[in-house]
Amino acid sequence: MGKNTTDEMIIVLDFGGQYNQLIARRVRECNVYCEVHPSGIGLDKIREMNPKGIIFTGGPNSVYLEESPHIDKEIFDMGIPILGICYGSQLIAYTLGGKVATAPTSEYGMTETEFDKASVLFKDVPEKDVVWMSHTDYIAEAPEGFKITAKTPVCPCAAMECPERKIYATQFHPEVNHTVHGFDMLKAFVLDVCGCSGSWKMDAFVENTIREIRERVGAGKVLCALSGGVDSSVAAVLLSKAVGKQLTCVFVDHGLLRKNEGDEVEAVFGPEGPYDLNFIRVNAQERFYNKLKGVQEPEQKRKIIGAEFIEVFEEEAKKIGAVDYLVQGTIYPDVIESGLGKSAVIKSHHNVGGLPDHVDFKEIIEPLRMLFKDEVRKAGLELGIPEYLVFRQPFPGPGLGIRIIGEVTPEKVKMVQDADFIYREEIAKAGLDKQISQYFAALTNMRSVGVMGDFRTYDYAIALRAVVTSDFMTATAADIPYEVLQKVMTRIVNEVKGVNRVMYDLTSKPPGTIEME
C-alpha cells in the first residue's frame, strides 16, 4: 500500500540484485515495515514516503559504466540513513568521489572477514567472522570522510561508513543466511542507525490497510474474483472489513476444484458466513467439461479453462453493472515475476494476467501487493479467516484440469478429488501437513491390469506428489514414511472407484515441475 501503512518504513531500492526480496523480509523480521521500489523511483516519491532509512541492493552491473543504474547524489543530503549492499556499496563510493575498479581477485561465497567492533553495524559481531561475498569489482578507494570498517585478505574495503551522515556500506550480503551474523548487522542499521522502534506487527498492517481502502474507495462499488485460495480470500476479507456490501465477490466453480472446496468457500463467504459482502457463486461445471471434451494437450487445456473463466466472470460483471474498483490478490512474488520495473504499470488492468480487458472498472486495488506468502497467511489469521483456508495447499488456476493427464471428464475429476482427499487426510493424520510444502494426488492416463477380489480389473493409476521447497523455484520430493504411503495406497485402491494402482513421484524440480502438467 502507500506511505500510511505504518509510521516507520524502510525502503529498499532495487538495482537488479537477486536477493532484493530477502532484504525486505529480513527488515520485516526486525518488526519494521519494508517495501521494495525500483532504483529510478525519484527523490520526490522518496520524500513523499518519508522512510526512516533506505537500503541500496546489489546488482549485476559495474557502477563505472554509463549504462549502469545510478542515483541522484542529492539522496545523500536528505538526512535519511542509507545502507548500500554489494553494488549498492560501490554506488555510494563511486557517487561520492571514491574509486571502484575491477578487483585483482574476485570473491564468491563464504569469506572470512575482519570487523572493526567500534562500528555500530558490527557491535554484535565477532572480530573475525564469515560473510557471503559475490563481486568482481571492489572499492579501491573509499570516498573522503569514510572510514573502512571491515576487510578480507583480498578486499581492502569490505565495509565502510560515514556515521556523521549516517551512510553505511557492505561489500558482502548481510541478508543471506551464509553471512553468519548478517541479521545482527541489518538489525543494528534498522534499529540503532535509523532509530526504528521495531513495533510493526501484522495487525498494524491489517488495521492501516482497512483504513486506507475505506478512504480510497469512498462510496464506490468493488468487484473481486474469488478463487477460495489464500491470496484472494485474504484480499476479499480485507475489502469486506473496509467497505462491506459495496463489495461483490464472484466465485466461479469450474468443476475442477478439490473435493468439497466449492461448498467450503461458500460456507465462509456466502450469506451464512461471517463476512458482510455480496457473494455470487456460479456453478459452471458442465460448461467447462463440455469445452474440455476430447482435449488432451496441457497448454490447450490451460488456455480453454482460462478463457472460459474470463467469459463467465465477465458475464457476471455485466449483470452487476459498472464497478469502480477491481480487487486483485496479487502478492509480492507475483510482482517480482512480472518485473519490478513494471510495478507502476501494473495498476492498469491491461497488465493483470487472466482478467478480462473490457470489464468496466476504473482502478485496481491490490492490498497484498507488498506481502510475502507467509505474511499473507499471518494477515489471514489476524483477520479471523479459518485456519484450513489460510493454510490451504497451493492450487493452480486451471485446478484439477492439469492434475489429470489427458482428457478431462467428470468421472476422472471425481477419481482425483477422492484420491486427493484421502491423501491429504492421511498426511494430516501423520502430522506431516505443515512440513511438506506442497502435496496432491494426480490422475495418470495409464491404465493397467489388476486383481480385486476374484476379478480382473483394467483401471487407472494415481500418482502421489509431495515436495519440499523454500521458494517453489526448485524442489525435492518429500521423504514420506513408507507406512504412510502404504496406508494412502490401500485406502485409495479400496475406496476410489476406477483406480487399481498408486505410484509415488520422486522427481525433483528440475527436471520436473511441481504440477503434473
HELIX and SHEET records of a PDB file:
HELIX    1   1 LYS A    3  THR A    5  5                                   3    
HELIX    2   2 ASN A   20  GLU A   29  1                                  10    
HELIX    3   3 LEU A   43  MET A   49  1                                   7    
HELIX    4   4 LYS A   73  ASP A   77  5                                   5    
HELIX    5   5 TYR A   87  THR A   95  1                                   9    
HELIX    6   6 VAL A  120  PHE A  122  5                                   3    
HELIX    7   7 PRO A  163  ARG A  165  5                                   3    
HELIX    8   8 GLY A  182  LYS A  187  1                                   6    
HELIX    9   9 ALA A  188  VAL A  193  3                                   6    
HELIX   10  10 MET A  202  VAL A  217  1                                  16    
HELIX   11  11 VAL A  230  VAL A  243  1                                  14    
HELIX   12  12 GLY A  244  GLN A  246  5                                   3    
HELIX   13  13 GLU A  261  PHE A  269  1                                   9    
HELIX   14  14 GLN A  285  LEU A  292  1                                   8    
HELIX   15  15 PRO A  298  ILE A  320  1                                  23    
HELIX   16  16 TYR A  332  GLU A  337  1                                   6    
HELIX   17  17 LEU A  340  LYS A  342  5                                   3    
HELIX   18  18 VAL A  345  LYS A  347  5                                   3    
HELIX   19  19 HIS A  349  ASN A  351  5                                   3    
HELIX   20  20 LYS A  373  GLU A  382  1                                  10    
HELIX   21  21 GLU A  387  VAL A  390  1                                   4    
HELIX   22  22 GLY A  399  ILE A  402  5                                   4    
HELIX   23  23 PRO A  410  LYS A  429  1                                  20    
HELIX   24  24 TYR A  482  GLU A  495  1                                  14    
SHEET    1   A 9 TYR A  33  PRO A  38  0                                        
SHEET    2   A 9 MET A   9  ASP A  14  1                                        
SHEET    3   A 9 GLY A  53  PHE A  56  1                                        
SHEET    4   A 9 ILE A  82  ILE A  85  1                                        
SHEET    5   A 9 ILE A 167  THR A 170  1                                        
SHEET    6   A 9 ALA A 159  CYS A 162 -1                                        
SHEET    7   A 9 LYS A 147  LYS A 151 -1                                        
SHEET    8   A 9 LYS A  99  PHE A 115 -1                                        
SHEET    9   A 9 LYS A 128  GLU A 141 -1                                        
SHEET    1   B 5 ASN A 278  ASN A 283  0                                        
SHEET    2   B 5 LEU A 247  ASP A 253  1                                        
SHEET    3   B 5 VAL A 222  ALA A 225  1                                        
SHEET    4   B 5 TYR A 325  VAL A 327  1                                        
SHEET    5   B 5 GLU A 363  ILE A 365  1                                        
SHEET    1   C 3 GLN A 438  MET A 452  0                                        
SHEET    2   C 3 PHE A 455  VAL A 468 -1                                        
SHEET    3   C 3 THR A 476  ALA A 477 -1                                        
SHEET    1   D 3 GLN A 438  MET A 452  0                                        
SHEET    2   D 3 PHE A 455  VAL A 468 -1                                        
SHEET    3   D 3 VAL A 499  TYR A 504  1                                        
END                                                                             
